[in-house]
């Protein structure tokens, strides 16, 4: 995952009825071989004038912010990506501070940070109902004044971020929380920093592999932490600085080397695998770019900027940079998150008033004749009870339809950190998927994603499995 870098101030909350945001609307345009649909999610009803989309889960829940100009009222809505309806609101941890969610997992759990005037930070965990809890600091850390930040959460509910050490040191450490009630686990440093010992974790996958950045001498370098060991991911030849912001379950890490966007690839099944760095292209007219998130299909979302051009949201697909543009009349956009269905969320202006709106993009190929490539329609149905005991299985029927552009790849994310994946040459039932054993308690959402050879991807409605 990625760190959302949005700071707002709040002096209170207002009660709103759940329902659609105001004036949600969409436009469609073509960039090269891609057809892009850009949706303005609108603003919250009741006098709110600005909004922002910060993260999106695979089932299509968007975590964001809604702000009221002048009064500085702030809410944390969870939108339905398909309908634009507001599903619920998340709590503010402290009325004197601003709680900002940064990531949402497939169960609806979120992690983020509350800031008090930009000088003190508390890490925040939200449960699926939106209730906020404070994340504990490192053991021995000062509870009241120890700066703690939450940045990433996986589908197991594990979270990463940073925490200051005890008052005698105040070094910032990358940390891992197994859940909201466990002390922060110190992930260490790449090496001693010349000025200060520092590390910070931004992303975690379902294998408990963590990425972030750490001081090494006078440098900042990207790291991968796995199996208790922190690895220096290195930088591009001739460069010395790197940062890692997001990681997926297939072993792709997204970040940047100096001002150039990069990815690192490693073998998740080989504990001694050495990550290999590759640059991503910067779109024409831009000077630099920064990835913010990556999905299981290796799509990378982010943004590009230039001294003469305001930022534009960018999608890197198949190592091609696709400029997602801005809303007509707006001047900038950034992409903050992407899910396995290829839905991209972020923020941008939609008019000359310079007020932010939550935005969502979908990108599908355009066929040679100018007609849109059809998106696979995925379907997942339970054929056995979905309320079971630990160690029991759930049976499903997975299928899809698509009139063109096979063969297809499929990925059934069971919601417990495991997945069933493969390829198939004909539409219909996927015979390789039938049952799955759940080995721990919890509530899990299973969802099937099918992708055709041109990159169009469709996701099923999730099945909720309750394991006790």
C-alpha positions in Angstrom: 0.0 0.0 0.0 0.8 3.6 0.0 0.9 6.6 2.3 -1.9 9.2 1.7 -0.4 12.6 2.1 -3.4 14.7 2.8 -3.7 17.0 5.8 -7.0 18.7 6.8 -8.3 20.3 9.9 -11.5 19.6 11.7 -13.4 21.3 14.4 -16.5 19.0 14.5 -18.6 16.4 12.8 -22.1 16.5 11.4 -24.6 13.6 11.0 -25.5 12.7 7.5 -27.9 10.1 6.2 -26.3 7.3 4.2 -27.0 7.6 0.5 -25.4 8.7 -2.7 -23.0 11.6 -2.8 -24.2 14.6 -4.7 -23.8 14.9 -8.5 -21.8 11.7 -9.2 -21.1 11.8 -13.0 -18.9 10.1 -15.6 -17.1 10.9 -18.8 -15.3 8.5 -21.2 -12.4 9.3 -23.5 -9.7 7.4 -25.5 -6.0 7.6 -24.9 -4.1 5.6 -27.5 -5.3 2.0 -27.2 -7.2 2.6 -23.9 -10.7 3.7 -23.2 -10.8 5.6 -19.9 -13.9 6.2 -17.9 -13.5 9.0 -15.2 -16.1 9.3 -12.5 -16.5 12.3 -10.3 -17.8 10.8 -7.0 -19.2 14.2 -6.0 -19.3 15.6 -2.5 -21.3 14.7 0.6 -24.8 16.1 1.0 -25.4 18.8 3.6 -23.1 21.7 2.6 -19.9 19.8 2.0 -17.8 21.2 -0.8 -14.8 18.9 -1.2 -14.0 15.2 -1.1 -11.1 12.8 -1.6 -10.7 9.1 -2.4 -7.8 7.6 -0.6 -8.0 3.8 -1.0 -10.1 1.0 -2.5 -10.6 -2.6 -1.6 -11.1 -5.5 -3.9 -14.9 -5.7 -3.1 -15.1 -2.1 -4.2 -15.3 -0.1 -1.0 -13.7 3.3 -1.3 -12.3 5.0 1.8 -12.1 8.8 1.7 -12.7 12.2 3.2 -15.4 14.8 2.9 -14.8 18.4 3.9 -17.0 21.5 4.3 -15.4 24.8 3.1 -15.3 27.5 5.8 -16.5 25.4 8.7 -13.7 22.7 8.2 -16.2 19.9 9.1 -14.7 16.6 8.1 -16.2 13.1 7.7 -14.7 9.8 6.6 -17.2 8.2 4.1 -17.0 4.7 2.7 -18.4 4.7 -0.8 -19.6 1.8 -3.0 -17.5 2.0 -6.1 -20.2 0.6 -8.4 -23.1 2.7 -7.2 -21.6 5.8 -5.6 -23.7 5.2 -2.5 -22.2 6.0 1.0 -22.2 2.7 2.9 -21.1 4.0 6.3 -18.9 6.6 8.0 -15.8 5.9 10.0 -15.1 7.5 13.4 -12.7 10.3 14.2 -10.4 8.9 16.9 -9.8 12.3 18.6 -12.1 15.3 18.3 -9.1 17.6 18.7 -7.3 15.9 15.7 -7.9 14.8 12.2 -8.1 11.1 11.5 -7.1 10.2 7.9 -7.5 6.6 6.6 -4.7 5.4 4.3 -5.7 1.8 3.4 -8.7 -0.5 3.5 -8.6 -4.3 3.3 -11.1 -6.7 1.8 -12.9 -7.1 5.2 -13.5 -3.3 5.5 -10.8 -2.8 8.1 -8.8 0.4 7.7 -5.5 1.9 9.0 -4.4 5.5 9.1 -3.2 8.3 11.3 -4.6 11.2 13.4 -2.6 14.4 13.5 -2.8 17.1 16.1 -1.6 20.3 14.4 0.9 18.4 12.3 3.2 17.9 15.3 1.8 14.8 17.1 0.6 11.7 15.4 -1.4 8.6 16.6 -1.8 5.5 14.6 -5.5 4.5 14.0 -7.2 1.2 13.3 -10.8 1.1 12.2 -12.9 -2.1 12.4 -15.3 -3.0 9.6 -18.1 -1.0 11.3 -16.0 2.1 11.3 -15.1 2.2 15.0 -11.7 3.8 15.6 -9.0 2.4 18.0 -5.5 3.8 18.8 -2.5 1.7 17.8 0.0 1.2 20.6 3.6 2.5 20.3 6.8 0.5 20.6 7.2 -1.1 24.1 8.7 1.6 26.3 7.5 4.4 24.1 5.8 7.4 25.6 2.1 6.7 25.2 1.0 10.4 25.2 3.7 12.0 23.0 5.3 9.1 21.1 4.6 9.8 17.4 2.9 6.7 15.8 1.7 6.4 12.2 -0.3 3.7 10.5 0.1 3.3 6.7 -0.7 -0.2 5.4 -3.0 -3.1 6.3 -3.3 -6.6 4.7 -6.3 -9.0 4.5 -5.1 -10.8 7.7 -5.6 -7.5 9.6 -1.8 -7.0 10.1 -0.7 -3.4 9.9 2.5 -1.5 9.4 3.7 2.1 9.9 6.2 3.7 12.3 6.6 4.5 16.0 9.1 6.6 17.9 11.4 4.9 20.4 11.6 5.6 24.1 12.0 9.3 25.1 15.8 8.8 25.6 16.2 8.2 21.8 13.2 9.3 19.8 14.4 7.4 16.7 11.5 6.5 14.3 11.3 2.8 13.6 9.3 0.8 11.0 6.8 -1.3 12.9 4.4 -4.2 12.4 1.1 -4.7 14.4 -0.4 -8.2 14.3 -3.7 -6.6 15.3 -4.9 -3.5 17.1 -4.2 -4.9 20.6 -0.6 -6.1 20.2 2.4 -4.0 20.8 4.3 -2.6 17.8 7.0 -5.0 16.6 10.3 -3.2 15.8 11.4 -4.1 12.2 14.8 -2.4 12.7 16.9 -0.4 10.3 19.0 -1.1 7.2 21.9 0.4 9.0 23.0 3.4 11.2 21.9 6.7 9.8 24.6 9.5 9.7 22.2 12.0 11.1 19.4 9.9 12.7 18.4 6.2 12.8 15.2 6.1 10.8 12.9 3.6 9.1 9.2 3.7 8.2 7.0 1.0 6.7 4.3 1.8 4.1 3.0 -1.4 2.6 2.3 -5.1 3.6 1.1 -8.0 1.6 -0.8 -11.1 2.7 2.5 -13.0 3.1 3.6 -10.5 5.8 6.2 -9.1 3.5 6.7 -5.4 4.3 8.2 -2.5 2.3 9.2 1.0 3.2 12.3 3.2 3.6 15.3 3.5 5.9 18.3 5.7 6.5 21.6 4.2 5.6 24.5 6.6 6.4 23.5 9.8 4.6 21.1 8.0 2.2 17.4 6.9 2.2 16.9 3.5 0.7 13.9 1.3 0.0 13.6 -1.9 1.9 11.8 -5.3 1.8 11.3 -7.0 5.2 10.5 -10.7 5.2 11.1 -13.5 7.6 12.6 -11.2 10.2 15.2 -9.7 7.8 15.3 -6.2 6.2 16.8 -6.2 2.7 18.1 -3.1 0.9 16.3 -2.9 -2.4 18.9 -0.7 -4.0 18.5 2.1 -6.6 18.9 2.5 -10.3 22.5 2.6 -11.7 24.0 6.0 -11.0 21.4 6.9 -8.4 21.6 6.5 -4.6 18.1 7.3 -3.2 15.1 5.0 -3.3 11.7 4.5 -1.6 9.1 1.7 -1.6 5.5 2.4 -1.1 3.4 -0.7 -2.1 3.7 -4.4 -2.5 1.4 -7.1 -3.9 1.1 -10.9 -3.2 3.0 -11.9 -6.4 6.3 -10.2 -5.4 6.0 -6.8 -7.1 7.1 -3.8 -5.2 6.4 -0.2 -6.4 8.3 2.9 -5.5 10.8 5.3 -6.9 14.6 5.8 -7.4 15.4 9.5 -7.1 12.6 11.0 -9.2 12.1 7.9 -11.5 9.2 5.5 -10.8 10.4 1.9 -10.4 9.3 -1.6 -9.6 11.2 -4.4 -7.9 10.4 -8.1 -8.7 11.3 -11.0 -6.3 10.3 -14.6 -5.9 7.8 -14.9 -3.0 8.4 -18.6 -2.8 12.2 -18.3 -2.4 13.4 -16.8 0.9 16.8 -15.9 -0.6 15.4 -14.3 -3.8 17.2 -11.1 -4.7 14.8 -8.3 -5.8 15.5 -6.9 -9.3 14.8 -3.2 -10.0 13.3 -1.9 -13.3 12.4 1.7 -14.2 8.9 2.6 -15.3 8.4 5.2 -18.0 7.5 8.8 -17.2 4.8 10.1 -19.6 5.8 12.7 -22.1 5.9 16.3 -20.8 6.4 15.3 -17.2 9.6 15.5 -15.2 9.0 12.9 -12.4 6.5 10.4 -11.3 5.6 8.5 -8.1 3.7 5.2 -7.8 1.3 4.9 -4.9 -0.3 1.4 -5.1 -0.1 -1.9 -7.0 -2.7 -4.6 -7.5 -2.4 -8.4 -8.0 -2.3 -8.0 -11.8 0.9 -5.9 -11.5 -1.0 -2.7 -12.4 0.7 0.3 -10.7 -1.2 3.5 -9.9 0.3 6.9 -9.1 0.9 10.3 -10.5 3.4 12.4 -12.5 4.4 16.0 -12.2 6.4 18.7 -13.8 7.3 22.3 -13.1 5.2 23.4 -16.0 2.3 20.9 -15.7 0.1 20.2 -12.7 0.1 16.6 -11.5 -1.8 13.9 -13.5 -2.9 10.5 -12.3 -1.0 7.7 -14.0 -1.6 4.0 -14.6 1.3 1.8 -15.5 0.0 -1.4 -17.2 2.2 -3.9 -19.0 5.1 -1.4 -18.4 3.2 1.3 -20.4 2.4 4.7 -18.8 -1.2 5.7 -19.3 -2.0 9.4 -18.6 -5.4 9.3 -16.9 -5.8 13.1 -17.4 -7.9 15.5 -15.4 -11.6 16.4 -15.3 -12.5 19.0 -18.0 -12.2 22.4 -16.2 -10.0 21.0 -13.5 -6.2 21.3 -13.3 -4.7 18.3 -11.5 -5.4 14.7 -10.4 -3.6 12.1 -8.4 -4.2 8.3 -8.1 -4.1 7.0 -4.5 -5.3 3.4 -4.8 -6.1 0.5 -7.2 -7.9 -2.8 -6.7 -7.7 -6.1 -8.4 -10.7 -5.2 -10.6 -8.6 -2.3 -12.0 -10.7 0.4 -10.4 -8.4 3.4 -9.6 -9.3 6.0 -7.0 -7.8 9.4 -6.2 -8.4 13.1 -6.1 -8.5 16.1 -8.4 -10.2 19.4 -9.2 -13.2 19.4 -11.5 -13.7 23.2 -11.8 -11.8 26.5 -11.5 -12.8 26.7 -7.8 -9.8 24.6 -6.9 -11.9 22.3 -4.6 -10.9 18.7 -4.6 -13.4 15.9 -5.6 -13.0 12.2 -5.1 -12.4 10.6 -8.5 -12.4 7.0 -9.9 -11.0 5.7 -13.2 -11.5 2.5 -15.1 -9.3 1.6 -18.1 -10.1 -1.0 -20.7 -8.5 -1.7 -24.1 -10.0 -0.4 -27.4 -10.2 -3.1 -30.1 -8.7 -2.4 -33.6 -12.1 -1.4 -35.0 -12.7 1.2 -32.4 -15.2 -0.8 -30.4 -14.5 -1.5 -26.7 -13.1 -4.9 -25.8 -15.8 -6.6 -23.7 -15.1 -7.0 -20.0 -15.4 -10.5 -18.6 -18.4 -11.0 -16.4 -17.4 -13.0 -13.4 -19.8 -15.0 -11.2 -19.1 -16.7 -7.9 -21.8 -18.7 -6.1 -21.6 -20.7 -2.8 -22.9 -24.2 -3.2 -22.5 -25.1 0.5 -23.1 -23.2 3.8 -20.9 -20.2 4.3 -21.1 -20.2 8.1 -18.6 -22.9 9.2 -16.2 -23.9 11.8 -12.4 -23.6 11.6 -10.9 -26.4 9.5 -14.1 -26.9 7.4 -14.5 -26.0 3.7 -16.8 -24.0 1.6 -17.8 -25.2 -1.9 -18.3 -22.7 -4.7 -19.0 -22.6 -8.4 -16.8 -20.1 -10.3 -17.8 -19.1 -13.8 -17.6 -16.2 -16.3 -18.8 -15.1 -19.7 -17.0 -13.1 -22.3 -17.6 -13.0 -26.1 -14.1 -12.1 -27.1 -10.3 -12.1 -26.5 -9.4 -15.2 -24.7 -7.6 -17.0 -23.2 -8.4 -15.7 -19.7 -6.6 -15.7 -16.4 -8.5 -16.0 -13.2 -7.8 -15.2 -9.5 -10.1 -16.2 -6.7 -9.0 -14.3 -3.6 -10.6 -16.2 -0.6 -10.2 -13.3 1.7 -7.9 -15.2 4.2 -4.7 -14.3 2.4 -4.8 -17.2 0.0 -5.9 -17.4 -3.6 -6.7 -19.9 -6.4 -5.3 -18.7 -9.7 -4.8 -20.1 -13.2 -5.7 -19.8 -16.9 -8.6 -21.1 -19.0 -9.2 -21.2 -22.7 -13.0 -21.1 -22.8 -15.7 -19.2 -21.0 -18.1 -20.9 -18.6 -17.4 -22.8 -15.4 -13.9 -22.8 -14.0 -13.5 -26.5 -13.1 -10.2 -26.0 -11.2 -12.1 -24.1 -8.5 -14.5 -26.0 -6.2 -13.7 -25.9 -2.5 -11.5 -24.1 0.0 -10.6 -24.9 3.6 -10.6 -22.0 6.1 -8.0 -22.6 8.8 -8.7 -19.6 11.1 -11.7 -17.8 12.5 -13.0 -14.6 11.1 -15.2 -13.1 8.5 -13.8 -13.3 5.0 -15.0 -12.1 1.6 -14.2 -14.3 -1.4 -14.2 -12.7 -4.8 -13.4 -13.9 -8.3 -11.5 -11.7 -10.9 -11.2 -12.8 -14.6 -8.9 -11.0 -17.0 -8.8 -11.4 -20.8 -5.7 -11.3 -23.0 -6.1 -7.6 -23.7 -6.2 -6.7 -20.0 -9.9 -6.1 -19.5 -10.8 -7.4 -16.0 -14.1 -8.2 -14.3 -14.8 -9.0 -10.7 -17.6 -11.0 -9.1 -19.7 -9.9 -6.2 -18.0 -11.2 -3.1 -19.2 -14.1 -1.0 -19.1 -13.6 2.8 -17.7 -16.5 4.7 -18.0 -16.6 8.5 -15.6 -19.0 10.3 -16.0 -19.6 14.0 
